[in-house]
Amino acid sequence: MTSQPPARQAQPARQAQPAQQGQPAPSGPFAPQASAPQVPALSLRGLAKRFGDKIAVDGISLDVPAGSFYGVVGPNGAGKTTTLSMATGLLRPDFGTALVHGVDVWQHPLQAKKLMGILPDGVRLFDRLSGEQLVTYAGLLRGMDRDTVASRVAELLAALDLSEDAGTLVVDYSAGMSKKIALASALIHAPRLLVLDEPFESVDPVSAANIRDILDRYVISGGTVIVSSHVMDLVQRMCDHVAVVAGGRVLAAGTVGDVRAGASLEDRFVQLVGGRNHAEGLEWLRTF
């Protein structure tokens, strides 16, 4: 068995040191300044969405710290995709606000979307373009110059192991390759916030490890990643913060360690969400 990387640990903020006893506190231009509170990479307040009689998202409020690797987990139908779609400007909420680095997504959509890279669930691509053409188009659409786009496209395709398939039409890509080329399109303009809905679905283990390395370096350099996933072990090892969503509401949110509360994330998830059924009957499955 291969060893698993340790879980990402949230780093506490560095505290200012008090002046030693008997020494005057520095004053004037060298006096310590109170640091302004950091603006969250994503701030949701009272987001709500109804489809007919079904309440898909029921007043979700959430702050994603800048520079964090934030996981969003929940059962099927929990409202994760709807929430992320409203947070990124893909679906208009019935109520509530979404701010990206302080910019209102729905009041100033162009300014907010410049800050984001998005990999939506079930993304539809321009599949009559080659992979290289698709990522190039994404960069040019962002207003980037051609030389920069060409350089970044080559680097992204190499990092995602797609160089040999750069000239292949996207319609002929496998599901995993389509996911990777969509990720490259989301990364091309070096966004400050990356929102990925099930980014590892249909992706082979080697490619998944490469993607995790890319995302880790991105976060270390100051970017923020929000990722939704059903794989609790992956979220526990990869993320430093997590929110558990069910029934369109946030049941728990914070650092992975705080949410886990000493248990595994999967056990804590089951405890919060409930619905665990113990199989009874089905004797016909045990006939051998």
C-alpha positions, 0 to 999 in steps of 0.5 A, a space after each residue: 500500500 502507498 502511504 497517504 499524505 498527512 492531513 493539511 493543518 490550519 495555521 493559527 494567525 501570528 499574534 503580536 508580542 506585548 511589550 516587555 514589562 517595564 519597557 514603554 510601548 513604541 510610539 510614533 511611526 514605529 508603533 505597531 498598527 492594528 491589522 485590518 481584518 482580512 476580506 474573505 475570498 468568498 462571503 455568502 449571506 442568506 443565499 436561498 433558492 427555490 425550484 417550484 415547491 422544493 427549497 434547494 438552498 435555505 439561507 446559507 451564510 458562509 465565509 471562506 478565508 483567503 488563502 484557504 483550501 476549502 472543502 464543501 461536502 454533503 449528500 446528494 441533493 444537499 444544495 452544494 452545486 446550487 450554492 456554488 452556482 449562485 456564488 459564482 454568478 451562474 445561477 441567480 439567487 432568490 435571496 442573499 448576496 455573494 461577495 468575491 474578495 469584497 466584490 458583489 457577484 450580482 451587482 458587479 458581475 464582470 469585476 467579480 468574474 475576473 477574480 474567479 476560475 470556475 469548474 462547474 458540475 456537468 460543464 458543457 464545453 465547446 467540444 468542436 475545438 481542440 484542447 489547445 484551441 479551447 484553453 487558448 480561447 478561454 485566455 483570449 476571452 479574458 483579454 490576455 495577450 496571445 504570447 502570454 496565452 500561448 505560453 500558459 497553454 503549453 505549461 497547463 497542457 504539460 502539467 495536466 498530461 494533455 500535451 499529446 492530445 492538444 490537437 485532438 477535438 474535445 468531443 473525442 476526449 474521455 470524461 477524465 480528459 474533459 475534466 482536465 481541459 476544463 480545469 486548464 481553462 479555469 486556471 489560464 488567467 491565474 484567478 484569485 479564487 478557484 471554485 471546483 465542483 467535483 474536480 476529481 470525478 472520472 479522473 484517474 489516480 495519477 492525474 488526480 495526484 498531479 491536480 492536487 499538486 497544482 492546487 497545493 502550489 496555487 494555495 501556497 502562492 496565495 490563491 484560494 480553492 473551494 472544492 466540492 466532493 463526496 470523497 471524505 478521505 480526500 477532503 480530509 487530507 487535502 483541505 484545511 477548512 470544510 463545510 458540511 451542507 445538507 438540506 440546503 443548510 450549513 450544518 458545520 463549518 470551520 477548520 477540518 480539525 474543528 469540524 471533525 472533533 476528534 473523529 474521522 471526517 466521514 464519521 463526523 459527516 454521518 453523525 451530522 447528516 444522519 440517514 444511515 440505514 442498517 440493511 435488513 432483509 435482502 436475504 436473497 443476496 445471501 444465498 451462497 
